[in-house]
Structure formats: structure tokens, C-alpha cells
Amino acid sequence: MVLKFGGSATVGDNGLNPDYIECFLFALSLYLTSMYEKAVFIVGGGPPARKALKEHGEIAGPSIALELTRKHARQLGQEICRIGMPVCGTVPTTFLELRQAITDTDFGVAVGGLELGQTTDAIAMSAAGILTNSGYEVSLVVLSNIEAIYNMPPEMVQARAIKQASLDWFLEERILLNDPSLFKDGMNVPLDPIATGRYQVFAQKVPLYFTKADNIAGVRQFLSGESPDSGTLIADGVEPCFYF
């Protein structure tokens, strides 16, 4: 399983929100340890990283934001261990270190950013690719500050939440983009173009569930093989449909 934490619920102005992490993972711990041999937990920079990008600009901002994601990953690993799930003691800082940590760990790896010019969503896709190439059947969860992927910006009156569709459909409708040249630090999209491009390589094998950070019930349904009542499922071979 690959679980990408996101949204203001996960990270506040002062760093990782341990109460949220404990509540979320404690509710899922039985599912995770009994159903999955390996788990990768990814966390982003949240408000502190966005503040760094704004205050320090394009030169220094991205490096500061990257270090913040790694700080949050260390905190996340500590919280995961505290609730009883074994996790790798070091936070990977390169793709090779991530692949080695996934191979060596007894169960979990906590990771933030790996390199400049890519989001932690892209890191989640890299982790899913490593597991898929190693022969694992992978469940991929991306948590956000919005409840689903919409067919247009969710603040628009006519926006509709998408219940499920294939990645090909999302690309055809240009709801998601897979051109890495379109990536910009801090861009506000459900999945950035680098992450989408990486996911496209193995999307036929790996379903992706996108939902709000506090939707524990939906994540539990997805991990149990049920059809979630909320959030967006991206999976090969499903018919596009919307919530009403």
C-alpha cells in the first residue's frame, strides 16, 4: 500500500499534526498490518512549505520546502512506530534510498521529498512503481484537502465531483495533465503533471483512490475492496460517473 498524506489536516503551521495522524492510522492499523506486507507513507510540506516558497522565492524556497517535507516524514515515522506499526528508522532522501528502504523494511517506510522539481505526489507514484515492479499488488491512496476530483475547479458553481473514471478519461478530458513541462512549484491541482505521468506507466495495474484527508470511512472501504461512498476512484476499465 502507498498512502500519501496531504491537506491542512496533516500539516499545520507548526509541523505535523500528531493527533490527526494517530486518529487516522489507529482506525486503519488492523487493515494495514493484516492486509499489506509493505506500506509506504508519504507526507508533504503543507502550509510551512507554501510559506517558504512565498517568502524565499524561486531560488531558496524550493530547497527549504524540501527539507520541511523530510522533517515531517521523520515526525510521521515516529508517530507510526508509536501506534505499533514497524517503520524504517531513516527517511530516504533519494530514489535509490527509497527503493532500498522499501526492500529492507519489515513493513513501513515514511518519506517526504526526494529531489527538487517534483511534489510528494510524484514520490507516491515512484513508490507505487517500485512496489509494482517488485511484483506486489498495490493499493494507492492520495489524501487531499478536497473530497474528490472535480471536472473543473471545485469553487465553480457548475463543478461536478467525479465518483470514478479511468486515467485515460481524465487525460482526454484534460482534468489531469501528464506533461512534466507544465509543472510549477506550488501549483494547485489534484495530481500534478509529473505525478500523473508516473502513474500512467502502471495505472492499468494499480487503482488510485483520491479523497479528503479526514475520510477514514472511504479509505477503509477502498482498502477492503468495497466501492467507496465518497472520493474519486481512478481505475482501468470503469465507466466514468459523477456524484449527484
C-alpha positions as CSV (number, residue, x, y, z in Angstrom):
1,M,0.0,0.0,0.0
2,V,1.1,3.6,-0.7
3,L,-0.6,6.3,1.4
4,K,0.1,9.9,0.5
5,F,-1.0,12.3,3.3
6,G,-2.0,15.8,2.3
7,G,-4.1,18.7,3.2
8,S,-4.1,21.1,6.1
9,A,-5.3,18.3,8.4
10,T,-1.9,16.5,8.1
11,V,0.4,19.5,8.5
12,G,-0.3,22.8,10.2
13,D,1.7,25.9,10.7
14,N,3.9,24.2,13.3
15,G,4.5,21.0,11.5
16,L,2.9,17.5,11.5
17,N,-0.4,17.2,13.3
18,P,0.2,14.1,15.5
19,D,-3.4,13.9,16.8
20,Y,-4.7,13.6,13.2
21,I,-2.1,11.0,12.3
22,E,-2.8,9.0,15.4
23,C,-6.5,9.0,14.8
24,F,-6.3,8.2,11.1
25,L,-3.7,5.4,11.4
26,F,-5.2,3.9,14.5
27,A,-8.5,3.5,12.8
28,L,-6.8,1.7,9.9
29,S,-4.0,-0.1,11.7
30,L,-5.7,-3.5,11.7
31,Y,-6.4,-3.2,7.9
32,L,-2.9,-2.2,7.1
33,T,-0.9,-4.7,9.1
34,S,-3.2,-7.7,8.3
35,M,-3.7,-6.9,4.6
36,Y,-0.4,-5.5,3.4
37,E,3.2,-6.8,3.5
38,K,4.7,-3.4,2.7
39,A,3.4,0.2,3.2
40,V,4.9,3.5,2.2
41,F,3.7,6.6,3.9
42,I,4.4,9.9,2.1
43,V,3.9,13.4,3.6
44,G,4.2,16.8,2.0
45,G,5.2,20.2,3.3
46,G,1.8,21.7,3.9
47,P,1.4,25.4,5.0
48,P,5.0,25.7,6.2
49,A,6.3,24.7,2.7
50,R,3.9,27.1,0.9
51,K,5.0,29.8,3.3
52,A,8.7,29.1,2.5
53,L,8.0,29.2,-1.3
54,K,6.3,32.6,-0.8
55,E,8.8,34.2,1.5
56,H,12.0,32.9,0.0
57,G,11.2,32.9,-3.7
58,E,12.1,30.6,-6.6
59,I,15.8,30.3,-5.6
60,A,15.9,29.3,-1.9
61,G,12.2,28.5,-1.4
62,P,12.1,25.0,-3.0
63,S,15.1,23.7,-1.0
64,I,13.6,24.9,2.3
65,A,10.3,23.3,1.4
66,L,12.0,20.1,0.5
67,E,13.7,20.0,3.9
68,L,10.4,20.6,5.6
69,T,8.9,17.5,3.9
70,R,11.7,15.4,5.3
71,K,11.2,16.9,8.8
72,H,7.5,16.0,8.6
73,A,8.4,12.5,7.4
74,R,10.7,11.9,10.4
75,Q,7.8,13.0,12.6
76,L,5.4,10.7,10.7
77,G,7.7,7.7,11.1
78,Q,7.8,8.3,14.9
79,E,4.0,8.5,15.1
80,I,3.6,5.3,13.1
81,C,6.0,3.5,15.4
82,R,4.3,4.9,18.4
83,I,1.0,3.3,17.5
84,G,2.7,-0.1,17.0
85,M,3.5,-0.4,13.3
86,P,7.1,-1.1,12.4
87,V,8.7,1.5,10.1
88,C,12.2,2.1,8.7
89,G,14.3,4.2,11.1
90,T,15.7,6.5,8.4
91,V,13.9,8.8,6.0
92,P,15.1,8.3,2.3
93,T,16.4,11.3,0.6
94,T,17.0,9.9,-2.9
95,F,15.1,7.5,-5.2
96,L,17.8,4.8,-4.7
97,E,17.4,5.2,-0.9
98,L,13.7,4.9,-1.2
99,R,13.9,1.7,-3.2
100,Q,16.4,0.2,-0.7
101,A,14.3,1.2,2.3
102,I,11.2,-0.5,0.7
103,T,13.3,-3.6,0.1
104,D,14.8,-3.7,3.6
105,T,11.9,-2.7,5.8
106,D,9.8,-5.2,7.7
107,F,6.7,-3.2,7.0
108,G,6.7,0.6,6.6
109,V,8.7,3.5,5.2
110,A,8.0,7.2,5.9
111,V,9.2,9.6,3.2
112,G,8.9,13.2,2.2
113,G,10.5,14.9,-0.8
114,L,13.4,13.3,-2.7
115,E,14.6,16.0,-5.1
116,L,13.7,19.5,-6.3
117,G,11.2,20.0,-9.1
118,Q,8.7,17.3,-8.0
119,T,6.0,17.1,-5.5
120,T,5.4,14.4,-2.9
121,D,2.5,13.2,-5.1
122,A,5.2,12.3,-7.6
123,I,7.1,10.5,-4.8
124,A,4.0,8.4,-4.1
125,M,3.8,7.3,-7.7
126,S,7.5,6.4,-7.6
127,A,6.9,4.3,-4.5
128,A,3.9,2.6,-6.2
129,G,6.1,1.9,-9.2
130,I,8.8,0.3,-7.1
131,L,6.3,-2.0,-5.4
132,T,4.6,-2.9,-8.7
133,N,7.9,-3.7,-10.4
134,S,8.7,-5.9,-7.4
135,G,5.6,-8.0,-8.0
136,Y,3.3,-6.6,-5.4
137,E,-0.4,-5.9,-5.9
138,V,-0.6,-2.2,-4.8
139,S,-3.4,-0.1,-3.4
140,L,-2.7,3.7,-3.8
141,V,-4.4,6.3,-1.7
142,V,-3.9,10.1,-2.2
143,L,-5.4,12.3,0.6
144,S,-6.1,15.9,0.0
145,N,-8.0,19.0,1.3
146,I,-10.9,18.4,-1.1
147,E,-13.3,15.5,-1.0
148,A,-12.9,14.4,-4.7
149,I,-11.6,15.3,-8.1
150,Y,-13.9,17.6,-10.0
151,N,-14.4,18.1,-13.7
152,M,-13.5,21.8,-13.2
153,P,-12.2,24.0,-10.3
154,P,-14.5,23.0,-7.4
155,E,-15.2,26.6,-6.5
156,M,-17.1,27.0,-9.7
157,V,-20.9,26.6,-9.4
158,Q,-21.2,24.1,-12.2
159,A,-18.4,21.9,-10.9
160,R,-19.2,18.2,-10.5
161,A,-17.4,15.7,-8.3
162,I,-16.3,12.6,-10.2
163,K,-17.0,9.3,-8.5
164,Q,-14.9,7.1,-10.8
165,A,-13.2,7.0,-14.2
166,S,-10.1,5.7,-15.9
167,L,-6.9,7.7,-16.1
168,D,-7.3,7.7,-19.9
169,W,-10.6,9.5,-19.5
170,F,-9.1,12.1,-17.1
171,L,-6.4,12.8,-19.6
172,E,-8.8,13.0,-22.6
173,E,-10.9,15.5,-20.6
174,R,-7.8,17.4,-19.6
175,I,-8.9,17.2,-16.0
176,L,-5.4,15.7,-15.3
177,L,-2.3,16.5,-17.3
178,N,0.7,14.3,-17.9
179,D,3.2,16.8,-19.4
180,P,6.0,17.3,-17.0
181,S,6.9,20.6,-18.6
182,L,3.7,22.1,-17.2
183,F,4.8,21.5,-13.6
184,K,5.2,24.6,-11.4
185,D,6.2,24.6,-7.7
186,G,3.1,25.2,-5.6
187,M,0.6,24.5,-8.4
188,N,-2.9,23.8,-7.1
189,V,-4.1,20.6,-8.9
190,P,-5.4,17.2,-7.7
191,L,-2.4,15.4,-9.2
192,D,0.5,17.4,-10.7
193,P,1.7,16.6,-14.3
194,I,4.8,14.8,-13.1
195,A,2.8,12.6,-10.7
196,T,0.2,11.8,-13.4
197,G,2.9,10.9,-15.9
198,R,4.5,8.5,-13.5
199,Y,1.2,7.0,-12.6
200,Q,0.3,6.5,-16.2
201,V,3.1,3.9,-16.6
202,F,1.3,1.4,-14.3
203,A,-2.2,2.8,-14.0
204,Q,-3.7,-0.3,-15.6
205,K,-2.5,-2.4,-12.7
206,V,-2.9,0.0,-9.7
207,P,-6.2,1.6,-8.7
208,L,-5.9,5.1,-7.1
209,Y,-8.3,6.4,-4.5
210,F,-8.3,10.2,-4.1
211,T,-10.2,11.7,-1.1
212,K,-10.3,14.2,1.7
213,A,-7.8,13.8,4.5
214,D,-10.4,13.0,7.1
215,N,-12.3,10.4,5.1
216,I,-11.3,7.4,7.1
217,A,-14.5,5.5,6.2
218,G,-13.9,5.9,2.5
219,V,-10.3,4.8,2.8
220,R,-11.4,1.8,4.8
221,Q,-13.9,0.9,2.1
222,F,-11.4,1.2,-0.7
223,L,-8.8,-1.0,1.2
224,S,-11.5,-3.6,1.9
225,G,-12.3,-3.9,-1.8
226,E,-15.7,-2.1,-1.5
227,S,-17.0,0.8,-3.6
228,P,-16.3,4.0,-1.6
229,D,-19.3,6.2,-0.8
230,S,-17.2,9.3,-1.4
231,G,-13.9,10.4,-3.0
232,T,-12.7,9.6,-6.5
233,L,-11.6,6.2,-7.8
234,I,-9.2,6.1,-10.8
235,A,-9.2,2.5,-12.2
236,D,-8.8,0.9,-15.5
237,G,-12.0,-0.3,-17.2
238,V,-14.5,1.6,-15.1
239,E,-17.2,3.7,-16.7
240,P,-17.0,7.5,-15.9
241,C,-19.7,8.6,-13.5
242,F,-20.3,11.6,-11.2
243,Y,-21.9,12.2,-7.9
244,F,-25.3,13.9,-7.9
